[in-house]
Amino acid sequence: MEMGVDRVKVVVGNTGLGYYKEVESYDKYIDLRYIPELSMIRRDDSGINIGVAITISKAIEAVKECNQHGFHIEENMVYKKIADHMEKVASGFIQNSASLGGNLVMAQRNHFPSDIATVLLAVGSLVNIMNGLRSKELTMEEFLRRPELDSKSILLSVKIQDWNRLMGISSGTRMNLLFETNRAAPQPLGNALPYLNAVLMAEVSHCTTSNGIILSNCRFAFGAYGTKHPLRATKVEEFFTGKVLSVGVLYEAVKLLGAIVVPDDGTSNPAYRSSLAVGFLFEFFSHLFEANVELPDGYMNGYSPLLSPAKQLDHGKIPTLLSSSMQEVELNRQYHPVGDPIAKSRATIQASCSLYVISYYDAHELSEAVYVDDIPSPTNCLHEASFTVHASQCGFCTPGMFF
């Protein structure tokens, strides 16, 4: 943004600087945190409206409060899972500094692999943009696809809609809402960016003519797998709508999704990222199947559900697809005891907390600790002698070697 001859940047926490190097210099920074209208949280029957200057940690708290005050089980479940997924984004320090709006602007402008953008896309969130003196409301999908905001436009707020209205669920409708968020990353929490994130939502109801389950109003969003923005798998959503869930239906949907979730050229681990989307979709519906059903082309469904389909519509209690294994290794006794695992004699002092408690008065009042490095070395200790001749010792790859 240019104001006269000065170059100005609008920021809140400016944490994006830690991910994207600032190639341009700015003369001034405008901090949006002190604009009250951008730091407001409003709740009503239509949903929750969150200002873009709200930090991610405060947005999580606001969503959790909605979970506590919800009137429907499905409503509480969705809010809870949204908050749980947002808590997996970045570290606590970043969550306390980064803003909700900044995360979305990076996702829209810089193609940042945002978990929050994928979640908000799936739940039909709306964004409010001010352009000059006019404000405009866009869906999250429209916002991500539009050109980046210019110097005359600014993002004002994000609205998470009430999904009973979004999905068209009335109080007398006998339908269940299934909702799940997924995230695959090198580390489950913290700073590791995901290989893929996914949010899956669907309405299910019992078929009146069979023991099957009918699907409707499906919303599947996938992101961070090597594309510019998260996207909704609309072809898969349309394919599921109105169908009775079966292994054959899911098999066709899996093939369809595999052709949609394709990373751009140059993305690392492209096959793995595509397989994650397929796996998350299968896991989302697998608990609704009967056991040992033949798959097309000779495949067999090897997962045996714990409950019948009629008793599995509570998506908050899905049995996980856990597996176990055991491996036996025979040790060669020819050179015994060579090859046997032996505990390192100084491992306790080196790899524990590296401190000793030398006095202890009361567990709740006073204790004194000293680090190992603070313990005086004995006279003529080799460790001490090495420093007097300016030598260093490597204790990792070659213990005892001096340089």
N, C-alpha and C positions, 0 to 999 in steps of 0.2 A: 504494500500500500504506500502511495506517495502523497505527501502533503507539502506542497510547495517544493522546496529543495530537499526536505528531510524524507528519509525512508523510514517507515513506521511498520512495526509488526504487532498484531493483536495476539495476546497470549493470556493464559490463565496460570498453568503450572510450568509451561514451556518444557515439559519432559520429553517432547519429541526430539529435542536437541540431542538426547542421548542415543537416539536411533538413527536420525537423519542428520548428517553433517550440514551445518549452516553455511552454504556456499556464498551467500550474499551478506553484506554487512548492513546493519540497521542503525539509524541515529537515535530512534526512540522506540520504546516498548509501551504498549497500552495494556494495562492489567484489567481484565474484565471482572475480576472477583469483587470489585467494589461497586458494581452496578446491581442494585437490588433486584431488578426485574429478571436478571439472568441467574440469580441464585435462589430462586423460589421453588418450592415443591407444593403442588396443589393436588388434592384428591377429590374426586366426585364420582357420581355413578357411572360416568363414561370412561373412567380410568384414572391414571396418575400422570401428571404433567411435571417434568423435571427440567429445570433451567440448565442451560449448557455449561454454566460456570460451576455447577455442583461437582465436587470431586467424586471420583469413582467410589471411594469408601462411603461417602454420604449417600450416594445413589443406592448402594447396597443396603444401607440401613433403612432407607425409605421403602425399598421393595420388601424387606423383611417385615416392616410395620404393616404393609398391606397384607402380608401373609397372616399376621396375627389378627387382623380385623376382617378377614374375608368371611362371607356368609355361606360359601359352598366349599365342599371338600375339594373339588377339582380346582377351584379358584385358589385355595390355599396351597395346593400341591404345585401349581404352575409358578406362583410367586416364589415359593421356597426353592424350586429348582433353578429359577432364573438367578436368585441371589447366590445360591451355591456355586453356580457356574461362574458368575462374575467374581467371586472370591478367589477363583483359580487364576485370575488374570494378574500378572505382574506381582511384584513384592508389595508388602504393606506400605513401605515408604512411597513407592510410586502411586499406589492407590490413594494415599493421603494428599498427593500433590497434583496428579493428573486429573483433568476434567473429563466429564462425559462427552461434552461437545468436541473437545480436542481429539479424543479417540476417534470419533466419527468423521471429523474433518480429515484426519490422516488417512482413514480408510477410503474416503472418497477422493481425496486429492493425490495422495502418495501411494495408494493401493496397499496400505498397511494391513497385515493379516490379523484383523481384529476379531476377537471372540464376541465382543459386545455387539458389533454390527450384525453378526450372524444371528445372535439371539433376538435382537430387536426386529430384524427382518422377518423371522419366522412368526413372531407374535403379532405381526401387523401393525407395528408402531408407526406413528406419524411424526414428522418434523415440521417445525414452524420457522420460516425464513423471512427476515425483514429485508426488503429491497427498496431503498429510498424511504418513502413514507408508507409503503404498502407492505403488508405481511401476506405470506402465502403458505398454505399447508400442503405438504407433499407426503406421499407414502415413503417408507424407507427405501423401497425398491426404486422409486423415481429419484430420490435424492442421490443414491449411489450411482445411478446411471447418468445423471445430468452433468454438464460441464462444471468444473470447479468454481467455487464462489469467487466473484470479483471484489474489487475494493468497495463497491457500493452495496454489497450484500453481506449479511451476517446471520448465522444460525442462532435462533433464540431459545428454543426448547424442544424437548422430545416427549412424546406422549405414548405411554403404553396403554393400549385400549383394553377395555373390559372384554374378555374373550367370549362371554356369553352373548354379547351383542355382535362381536366380530364373527363368531361362528354361527350365529343364529339359533342359539340354544335357548329355549323357553323353559320356564319352571316346570311345566308339565311334560316335557319331552323326556322319554326314557332312553337316554343316551349316556354313554360314558366317554369322558375325554381322556385320551392317552397323551402324555407329554413326556419327552425325555430330551436332555441335552448331553452331548458327548464331546470329548476333547482328547486327542491323541498328541502327545508331545514328548520330547526326550526326557523331560521331567514333568511330573503331574502338576506341580505348583511352581509359582515363582516366575522367573524371567524367561524361561524357555518358550519360544514361539511354537505354536502347534503345527504339526504336519497336516492336520485337518480338524475342523470343528463342525459339528452337525447339531441341528435342532429338529426334532421330529414331533409332529402333532397330528392327531387324527381323532375323529369321532367314531365310536363303534356302538353297534346295537345288535341285539339278537334277531336272527332271521325267524319270521313267524312260520315259515314253511319247512325249515330244516333246523338242525342243531348248529348251524354255522353262524358266523358273525359278519355283519354287513359294515363296510367302511364308507365313510363320507367325510367331506370337509377336511381333506388331508392337506397339511402344510409341511413341506420338507425343505430345509435350508442348509446349504453346505458352503463352507468358506475356508480360507487360509490354505488351500491346497495347490496354489500356484496360478491363480487367476487374478484379474484386477480387483474384482469385488466378490463378495459372497453372492450366491444366487439361489433361487428357488427351483427345485426340480419339478416344474409345472407339468411336464409330460408324465412323470410318474404319479403325481397327484391326480391328474385326470384319469390315468389308467386305473387307479385303485377305486375311484369314486363309484359307488353303487354296486360294487362287486362283493360277492361272498368270499371271505378270506379262505384261501386254500394254499396248499403247497405249490400247486401249479401256477396260481396267480402270483405268489411271491417270487417264484422262480423267474417268471417273465418280467416282473418289476425289477428284479436284481439285474437281469441282462440289460434292461432299458437304462437303469441308473448307471451301470458301468460304462455305457456309451456317452453319458452326459457329463459325469464328473471326470474330466480329462484335464490334467495340468497342462499349462502352456509349455512350449519348448524351452529347454534349459532348466526346468524345475528339477530339483534333486528328488530321488526316490519316487518317480511318477507312478509306477505300478503299485507301490505300497500305499500311496495316498488314495488312489482309486479304490483299492481293496478295502481301505478303512471305511469308505462311504458305504460300500456294499455290506460290509460286516455290521455296521451300525444299523442299517435298515433291517437286516435279517434278525438281529438281536431284538429290535423294537417289536417285531411281530411274532417271534418264534415261540413265546410263551403261550400263545393262543392256539397252538396246534395240538392235535392228537399225536401220540407217539407212533413211530414206525410207519409213516406214510410214504408210499413210493413217489419219488421225484421223476420228472420227465427225463428222458435220455439215460435211464438206468441209474440215476443218482438215488441215494437213500438218505432220508433225514435221520441222523443219528442222535438227535437230542430228544430226550424223553421228558416232557413237562411233568411237574409235580401235581398239577391240578387240571381238572377238565376245563374246556373253554368257557363253560358257563360260570366258573368260579374264579376266572383269572382277569376280570376286567378292572380290578384295582391295580392300576399301573404303578402305584407307589410301592408295591410289594412283589415285584417281579423276581422270581428265582434267577440268580445269576448263572451264567454259563461257565462254571468253573471246571477245571480238569486237573488231574494229578498224575504224577508219574514217579517211578522209582528206577534207579540205575545202580547196578552192582559192579564194582570195580575190583578185580583181583590183583593184589600186589605181588610183585616178583620177590620171593624170599631168598633168591640166590645170593644177593649181596647184603643181606640183613646185618646191621640195622640201616644200611645206606638206603635212602629213599623213603624211610618212615617219616611221617610228619612230626616235627619236634618244636615245641614252644620255645620262642626266643627268650633267653634268660632275663633280658632287660626290657621285655615288651611291656610289662606292667607299668614300669616307671616312665617309659617313653610314650606309650600310646594311650594311657588313661587320661585323666584330667590334667596330668603334669603338675599336680600340686599335692601337698601334704597338709592335713589339718593337724597342727601341732598343739593346739589347746582348744578345749571345748567346755563351755560353761553351761549354756542353756540352748536348747534347740531353737528357741524362738527369740533369744535375746542377743547372744554374743558368741561368735566363733572366729578364730584367727587362722589364716591360711598363708602358706608361702609356696612360691613356685620352685620347681626343681632347679632352675637356673640361678635362683637366689641363694641356694644352699652353698656355703663356702666349700671349696674343694680342699681335700687333704693336702698336706705338705708333699711336695715333689710329685704331684699328680701329673700323669702324662697329658691329660686334658689341659692342665694349666701350663705345662711346659710348651705345648704346641703354640700357644699364643705369644710366648716370650720370643719365639723365633719367627713369628708372623706366618705360621703354617695353618692350614685348614684341613679338617678331616671330613671325608665323605662317609656318612653312616647309612646310606641307602643302598646304592648298587654294589659298592665294594667296601664293606666295613673294615676299618683299621687302616685304610690307605690315606697317606698324607700327601698334600700338594704344597 
